[in-house]
Amino acid sequence: MRIALLNNLRAGGNSAQVERLFEYLVDHPEVLHVETDRVGVVPEAIDSLADQSVDLLVVNGGDGTLQRALTEILTNEAFETPPLISPLCGGRTNMTAADLGCTPDPVKGLAALVDAAKAGTIRERVVDRPVLRVDFDAGRRIEYGMLFGAGVIHRAIALTHRVFPTGKSQGAFGAGIVTALLLARAAFSEKDGIIRPDKIEVLVDGETLPHGEYTLLIASSLQRLFLKLAPFWGEGGGGVRFTGIAASAERLARAVPGILRGRPHADVRAETGYVSVNAESVALRFDCGFTVDGEIFPEQLDEYAEVRADRRITFVRS
């Protein structure tokens, strides 16, 4: 099995961690590796690895690095067949890696993968997941990832990037704390400024939802999000796990704790402003920005975006 490492040198802001990883690679020359220091060079890095018949692509970085790699692999199809993909916990947010059960130490994670490949036990670490495809900008852009968010969660992530110091605090911890505080504020005070509701037309599997304004919209193909949140409780066989909280949602303060655990109380239903479903497709028409795996996409007038789960990736737990 040929293993390659896509190494984001800027992920997580931890130079000591990067140095440890380089030391490991010196002792294991059988692991191909390319380094990136900005998003713009990811396509070139992916192409160079695709030319070398890679079976397992290890991604050292956070959710943003993994998101860029997934987009390049699934949109431009550099690989004839997508390789096995294993994320290391090397970024400021490692939500996908955590959901897969990866070890928190990226060097130990890479070492475990190399050892498993030698022992022929990689298949014991396989975790299959659908990947979200987000079409937007009048169909001119496609992004792949594991989490889509609009409303409070989009602004919470943007705010976290501005006010928290560079590093892990900008990741799951910061985003989780800010999102919780903003939802609490939305429950107890007037909804304006950063917690203002957004006018969004939402179609779930072709059916328009009855609410015209939303505080929060979130879709994912993961089992758990940052801080082990699981705000999905709907039924259905689709790969897009979708939850929406309307601006008119009743008794939000009482509802939020159960929603975040995926176990809402009986009053949380579509008639009271809450929706959760496993859909084939979620389409939105809106003016607000959105996020895919923590990457911020700015506001566009009359934006139309469609979220589907049309591809699956075989991940490997590091």
N, C-alpha and C positions, 0 to 999 in steps of 0.2 A: 504493500500500500504506500503510495506516494503522498507525503504530508507537506503542505505548504502553509506558511504563516504570513498573513497580511498584518503588518505591525504599524499601528497608528502611534507615532512618536509623541503626539501631543495629547493623547487621550488620558484623562484623569489628572494631568498635571503632576505626575509622580516620576521624576527622573531616576530615583533610586530603583524603582520597579522596572523601568526600561533597561537600566544597567544590568540588573539580575537576569533579565530575559536574554540580553545579548551574551552574557556569560554562559547561559545554558546552551545557546545556539552554537557557540564556539566548540563546545564539547559534543555537539550532535550535528555534524555537517550534513547528515542525510535529510535534515529538514530544510526545504527550500524556504527562502523568506525574502520579502520585499518590504521596504519602509515607506511610509507616507507621512507627510507633515501638513497636508491640507486636502480638502475634499476634491479639488480639481484634478489630482493625480491618481485618484482611485481607479478610473476607467483604464488608464495605462497599466497600472499595477495588476488589475484583474486580467487584462489581455496577456500580459507577460506570463502569468501563472497558467492561463488556459493553454498556452502553447507548449507547456511542459507536462501535460497529461496528469494533472493533479487529481487525486481521488478524494482527499480530505482537506478542505480549506479551513484553517484555524484563523479566527479574526480576533486580534488583540486590540480592543478599543471598547467603547461603550455602545449603547443602542444606536447612536447616530452613525458610527462607523459601520456597524452591521447593516443598518438601513441602506447606506450607500452601496455596500457590497451586494445586497440582495437586489437592489434596483438595477445595478449594472449586469448582474448575472441573468436576471429574469427578463429584462427589457431588451438588452443588446445581444443576449444569447451567445456570449463569448465561448462558453462551454457547450459542446454538443449535447451533453447531458449534465444538468447541475450536479456538482460534487456534493458529497457529504459536507455539512458546515457545522463548525463548532465554535461558539463564541467564548472568549475568555473574559473574566471580570476585570477588565483593564481600564474602564472608562468612568466618567462621573455618574452615569446611570447604566446599570447592567440588568435591566428589568427582564429581558428575554433570557439571559444567562441564568438568572435567579429562578425563573419559572421552569427552566429545564433541569434545575438541580445541580448546576455547575459549581465547582469549588471556588471559594472567594479569592484564592491566591492564583493569579494568572500563570506564574511559573510552575507551580505545582499542578495546575490544570493541564498545561502543555506537556509536562513530564508524564502525567497519567495517560494522556492520549498516545504518546510515543510508546510507552510501555504496553498499552493495550494493543496497539498495532503489531508490535513484535510478538505478542502472545496470541494474536488472532482473536481477541475478545472485543473488538470495536463494536460489533453488532449488539453486544450486551448493553451498550451505552446509547443506543439509538432512541430518539424521541421524534415522532412525526408530528408536524404542525402545519395547518394551512397558513398562508401568508396573505395579508391584505394588499389588494391592488387599488390605488387611488388614482382615478382619472380626473383631470381638472384642466383649467386654462383652455376651455373650448376644445378639449380633446387633444391638445398639443403636448401635454405633459403627463407622464405616468410615474408614480413613485410606489415602491413596494415597502412594506414594513409590517409591524406587529400591533401598532396602536395608532388610532386616529382620534383626535379630539378637537372639539370646537366649544366656544363659550368660555366658561370660567377656567377650564383646564388649560386651554390655549394661552389665556392671559396669565395664569398662574405660572406656567413654565417660562414665559417671556419675562415676567417679573423676577422669578428666581434667578435667571441668567444675569439680570441687571444688579440685584441687590446682594446676592451671596458671593463670597469670595470664590475664585477659580478653584476647581477641584471637586471632591466628592460632595461637598455641601451644596453644590449647584445641581446635584443629581436627585436621586430618589428621595433622600431625606428632605432637602429643601423644597422640592416640588410637592411632596406629600404634606408637609407642614403648611405651605402657602395655600394649597388647594383646600385643606381642611378649614383653615381660618377664613378663606373667602366664602366657602359654603356656609359656615356658621354665621358670617356677617350677612349673607343673603337671607338666612332664615330669620334673623332678628332685627334687621334694619332695612331702611329704604334701599332699593336696588338701583344704584347709580354708579357711575364711574367704572371701575374695573369689574364690578359684579353686575353691571347692567345686563339685562336680557338682550338676546340677539334675535332679530327677525329672520327666521329660517323656515323655508318650506321643506318638509321631509317626506320622502316617499320610501316606504319599506316594502320591498317586493312588489312595487308598482302601485301600492295603496297609499294615498296621502294621509298623514296623521292629522288629527283635528286641531292641533295647537299651532299657532303662528309664531310664538316667541318662546325661546328656550334659555334657561340658565346654563345647562350643561348637556352636551352630546358627546358620547364616547363609544368607540367601537374597537374591538380587539379580537385576536385569535388566540390569545394567551389564556391560561387558566387563572393566573393571578398577576396583578400589576405591582407597581412600586408599593413598598411597605406591606406587601401581601394582601392588598385590597382586591376584592373580587366583586365589583358592583354589577353583576349580571345574574339574573334569575329567570329569564324568559325561556320559553320552549321553542321547539322547531329544529329542523335538521340542517339549517344553513351554517356556513363556516364563519359568518360575521356575527360576533356576539355584540349586540347593540343595546345601549341604554340611553334614554333621554329624560331629562327633568324639565318640564315646561315652566315658564315664568309664572304661570297661574297655579302651580302645584300646591296642594293643600297640606298644611301641617308639616312643612319642610323640616323644622327642627326635630320633630319626633321621627321623621322618616329617614333622615340621613344616616344615623348609626347602623340601622339594619340594611340599608341599601349598600353601604360600603362593604358589608360582609356577605352580600348576596342573599340575605335572609330578611326581606322587608316584612313589615307587619301587614295585616289584612287590608288596611286602608290604602295601601300603595297599589294603585291600579290605573289603567288608562283613563278612567273617568275622573280621577282626582289629579291627573297631570303627570303620571309616571308611566313609562313604557320600557319594556325590556323584552327582547326577542332574539332568537338565533335566525338570522336572515340570509338569503342568497345575495341580496343587493340592498344597499341603502343609498339613496340619491338625495342630495341637498342643493338647494338654491339659496344663496346667502351673500352678504357683503362683508362678513367678518372673516378674519384669518383663521388658520387651523394649524394643527401640529401633526406630524407623523414621527413617532418614536423620538419626541423631544426636539425635532428640527422644526423651526418656525417658518410658516409660509404666510406672507403678509396679506392684508386685506385687498380684495379686488371687488369692484362693483359688479353686481349681478353674476357672481361666480357660480358655476355649476360643477359639483363634484360627485362622483359615484364611487362607492366603496364596495368591492367584491372580494371574495376569497377564491380566486380561480386557479391558484397554484398551491402546491404543497412542497415543503422542503423536508428532507430527512436531516434533522439536526443530530449532533452527537454531544452528549453530556461530557464536559471537560472535568 
